Amino acid sequence: MKIVTIPILTAFFLFCCFAQVSIADRPLKVFILCGQSNMEGHAKISTFEAMKMDPVTKPIYKQMVDSMGDPVTCERVWISYFTGGRDNMGEGYGKLTAGYGSRRVPAEMGEKIGPEFTFGIYAQNALKEPILIIKTAWGGKSIHTDFRPPSAGPYVFNENELENFKRRGKDIKEVKAEKAEQTGRFYGLMMDHVNKVLADIKRVYPQYNEKKGYKVAGFAWFQGWNDMVASGTYPNRDKPGGYDAYTDCLAHFIRDVRKDLNAPKMKFVIGVMGVGGPLDKYASPRYVPIHGNFRNAMAAPVEMPEFKGNVFAVRTAKFWDMRLKELEDKQTQVKQMAGFLKSKHQEHANKDGSMSAADQKEYIEKYRKKLISEKEEAYARIAKSNGGYHYYGSAKTMAQIGKAFAEALVSTD
């Protein structure tokens, strides 16, 4: 009996070809990611290393890098990312890898990740279909104005805002006209880009099988900062119900994107703003009512009867890096002490004003070394790449958020 052998490389080649055909033979699953700067993502790739130090994030890290420690490229996930400032909006696209976070030049690969990286990794792990992520994100944008959905109607200034404009000598007619021009602009940009990609999927994903088609399978929304801090729009934000207008606007947003995408039951996940971490860990109680009210307002659509079972909330505060927060609180104490010495505070060392600038500097350095260990500073050097409003630019945090979004949206049904 003659035995015919196939060389290993040939067999591997045939397997890969079969796998590609098999993948392309399935309907494409489309996921849309949208929001402001934290959806852009400010976690530098250099902060991946810190994930190895935590048993919770070490398994995620292993999914994010290859055997050489370099970021993986997802073979079944493609991404189109539309972002940029007023004068340099643009698109980057290709197979998903690290670098699709915040970018200086939209079309050029960057050095940061947002939630999209681990979202794609864990979606790929869970699904057999090819996956397309359409991501649109811009920093500093609100839902009350910039992302305002059509069915929410025009922005209406409250009495406090109008009185404030009058005190400042503003032309109310001009203010209203400017607001009308801004309202909903980024909702429109988002939908225009999504429709552009869906009209020519092969431009982004060349192996797309038009006969099999696509399904818009889910939408992730990660936004909030510009609404949370908008005391004019939400004058009672420190009181229960102070952010009800946000809940109402977000509910309109969910309805509108489903209508515009012809996906009435599309799964929708809300990334609830978690900057600052768990409320019971706040160093000062000053912002607890405001942040708590806002987080509850963001999550509130989940409880609406019309959204039961297909709208979910991911509370991102649980992914906050408390080690970085504790260090930040200590650094704040050092700055406060420097201020006490300079102002000759009566309860601190320079109350009689006898300390020279050099004496104060020496005192502060000793105070800092006593308060902050080298181990803490070493951790921050590898774990932090941005400010607290961007979750410290921590891959450890962004990776967990992206994974949680995928777990909320991805299903095998």
N, C-alpha and C positions, 0 to 999 in steps of 0.2 A: 504494500500500500504506500503510495507516494504522499508524503506530507508536505503541504505548501505553507511556508512561513511568510509572514509579513513583517518587515523590519519595524522595529519599535517606533521610529520617527514617522514612518508612513501611517502606522496605526493611530498614532497620536494626532497626526494631521487630519485623518478621516474622522476621528472622534470630535475634534474641534469644529470641523465643517458641519458635522451632524448636529452638534450642539447649537451652532449659530443658526442653522436652518430651523431647528426646533424652537429656538427662542423667537425668531422672526415670524414663526408660524402662529404665534399667539397674539391676541389683541393687546395693544399697548395700554398700559396704565399711566394716566397723567395725574400728577399732583401739583397743586399750585401753592406756593409759599409767598406770603406778602406781609409787609409791615414797614417799620421804620428802622432806625440804626441797629437795633439788636437783632432784627431779622437779617440785615446786611451781615452783621457779625464782625467783631473786632478782636477775636482771639487769634493771636499769632501762632503759626505752626510751631514756633520755638517753645511754646508752653505745653506741648504734648507731653514732654518729659515728666512734668509734675504728676501726670495721671498714673504713672507707675508706682507712685508712693502711697497710693490709697487703694486698699483692697476692693473698694466699691467701683472705682473707675479703671483699675488695671485691666479687667477683662474687656472693657470698651476700647482701651488703648490698643490691645492686641488685634482688635478688628480694624483699627484705623491705619496700621502700619504693616509693611511687609517684613520679610525675614532680615532685611538690611536696616530696618528702622525708618524707612522712607514712607511717606503717605501712599496708601493704596489708590489704585484707579479702579472704579467700579465698572466691570465689563458689561453689565446689563442696565446701567443707569446713565442717561444723558441729561444734560441740564442746559437751559437757556436762562441767562441772568441779565435782567434789564435794570440799570441803576445809573447813578451819576448826578452831578449838580445841574444847575440851570443851563449852563453853557456847554456841558460835555456829557450829555446823556448818551448811553450806548449799550451794546449787548456783548456779552461773552458767552460762548457756548462750546460744548464738546462733551466727552465722557466725564462723569463726575470724579473729581479728585479734590484734594485740599487746594485752596486758593480762590474759591468762589465766595469769599467773604467780602468785606468792605474793600473797595479798590480805588486807587487814584485815577486810573484810566480804565473805564468799564470793559473794554475789549481785551485788556492785557491781564494775564494771570497774576494774582496777588499773593500775599504772604499770610492771609488770614482766612479763618473759617467762621461761618455762622451755623445755624442749626441744620443747614442743607446736607452737610457732609455725613454726619452719622444718620440723619434721616434716610439718605440714600442707601447707606450701608445696611441698615437694619430692614429697610423695605426690600432690598435685594435678597437678603437672607430669608425673608418670609414669603416672597412671591416667586412664582415661576415665570411670570410674564416679563417682557422688557418694560422699563420704567422711564418716563420723561418727567423731569421736574422743571416747572416754569416758575422762576423766582423773580419777583419785582419788589424792590425795597429802596427806600430813600430816607436818610436821616432827617430828624426834626419835623416830622409830619403828624398832624392830628387827624382824628376821625371826625371831629366836630366841624372841620373846614376842608382840609386837603383831601382826605379819603371819603368825604361825606357822600353817601350813596344817593342816587336819584330820588328814591321814594321817601327819603327823610325830609325832602323839601328844602327851601333856602335856609341859610343860617339866619336866626333872628336874634339881634342884640337884646340883652336884658336891660332893665332900667339903670342898673348900676353902671354898666358899660357906657350907655348913652350919656349919663351924667358925667362920667369921667372924661369922655371925649369933649364935652362942652367946657369943662373946667380947663382943659388943655388947649382950648381954642381950635379944635379940629372942625373941619367942614364935614358935618354928618352925612351929607349927600355923597361926598367923595369917599368917605370911609365905607359906606354901604356899597358903593359901586366897586370899590377895590375888593371888598369881601366877596361880592357876587362873582367876580372874575376868578378868585382863588378857589371858591367852593367847588368841591368835587373834581378838581383838576387831576389829582393823582388817582382817583378811582377810574377816571377816563383813561389815563396813561396805562394803568394796570390792565384794564380790559382790552385796550387796543393792542397791547403787546401779546397778551394771551391769545387773542384772535389771530394775530399775525403768525404766531408760531403754529397754531392748530391748522391754519390754512395751508401751510407748507412744512409739514413735519420732517420731510426728508432733508430739508436744509440743515436741521439740527441732528437728526437721527437718520443717516443715509439708508439703513437697512429696514426702515419702516415698511410694514406690509399693509398697503392700502386696502386690500381685500379684507383683511382681518379687522382693520379699523382701530379705534381707540375708545377708551372710557375715561371721563373725568372722574377720578375715584376719590379725591379728597382735597381739602383746602386747609392750610395752616395760617393762622393770623397771629402775628407777634408784634405788638405795637403798644403804645400807652403813655410813654413818658410825656409827650407834649400835651396830652389831655390831663394827666395827673397833676401837672404843675400849672394848669390854666385856671388861676383863681378868678379871673374875670368871667370866663365862660361858666365856671362852676363856683359861684360865690359862697355856697353853703357846703363846700366839700368836706369840712370837718364834722359835719352832722350826718346822721343816718339819712340816706336818700339823696345826699348832696351830689352824687354822680349818676342819678337816675337817667339824665339826658344821655350819658354815655351808653348805658344799657340799651336805651331806645334806639340810638343811632346804630349800634352794633347789630341789633336785631334786624333793622332795615338792611344793613350791609349783607348779612347772611341771606336774607330773602332775595336781594337784588343780584348777588353773584350767582345764586342758584338759578334764578330766572334767566339771566344773561348768558349763562353757560348751558342752559337747557338741561340742568341736572337737579331736579327738584328735591331729591333725597341725598344729594352729595354729602358725604361726611365732612364735618367742619370742626376743627380743633382751635380753641382759643388758648394762646400762650399767655397766661395771666402774669402781669408784671410782678417780678419778685425782687427788684433792686432793693437792697437793704437787708434781705434775708428774712428769716422768721421774725414776726413782730415781737415775740417775747424775748428776743435776743438784742433788741435795739438798745444802744447805750443811753439814748435820751428818749423820753416818751413824747417829745414834741410832735413828731410826724406819725405816730402810731395811728391816731384816728383817721388822718387823711389817707395814708397808705392802705390801711385796712378797708376803709370805705371804697377806695378805688378798686382794690383787688376783688372785693365782693361784687361791685358793679360790672367788672369785666366778666366774671364767671356767671352772672345772673341769667343770661340767655339759656344756659343749660337746663334750667328749671322751667322754662316756658313750655306748655303742653305741645305746641307745634314743633318743638325741637327735640322732644324726648327721644332718646335712643340714637340720634344721629348728630348731635352737637355735644362736644366734650370740652372740658377745661383741664389744662395742665398747669398746676400752680408751681411756677418756677422758683419760688423762694426756697423750696427744699433743696435745690441744687446750688444754692449760694455757697461760696467757699468761705466758711467761718474762720479758717486760719488767716486768710487775707483780711477779713473784717476785723479780727482781733488785733492784727498788726496795725491796721489803719487807725483803730481807736487809740492805740498807744502812740502812734505818730502824731495824732491830734493832741494828745496830752503834752507831748514835747513842744509842739507849736504854742500851746496855751501857756506853758511855763515860760517860754521865751517872751511871750507877750506880758506876763506878770512881772518879769524882771525889768523889762524895758519901761513899763508903766509905773514901777515902784509900788506894786501892789502891797498893801499893808500886811498881808498874811503870808508873804513869801520873802525869799532871801534878800532881795534888794530893796526892802522897804525904806531904808534910810538913804538910798541913792548912792551908796559908796562904791558900788561895783562898776568898774570900767567896762567898755565894750568887750575887751579881751577877757575880763573876768567872767562876764556873762556867757561868752562863747564857751569858755572852759567848763563852767558850771553846767550848761546845757548838754555838752558832750558827755559829761559824767552821768548826768541824769538819763540821757538817752541810752547809754550802755547798760545802766542799771535796770532800765525798764524793758529794753528790747534786746533779745539775744541774737547772736550771729546766726544761729540756726533759723530763726524766724526770718531774718533778712535774706539768707541764702534761699529759702523756700520762695520768697516773693520774687527773687530775681529770675527764677525759672517758671513760676506759676502765673505771674501778672504781666500784662502788656498794655493795659489801658485803665481808665478810671472806673470807679464804682458804678456809675450810670451805665457803663457797658459791661457789667458783670466782671469787672477787673480785666477784661480781655483774656479771660481764662478758658482754655480749651476744656479743662476739666468740667466747667459749668456748661459751656455750649454743647459739648458732646452728649451730656446727659439730657439736655433739653431736646436736641434733635432726635435722640433715641426715643424719648417719651412721646414726641409728636408722631413718630412712625408707629409706635405701639398703639396709639389712639386711632390712627387713620387706616392702617393696613389690615386687611382681612383677606382670607383665602377663599371667600365665597364667590 
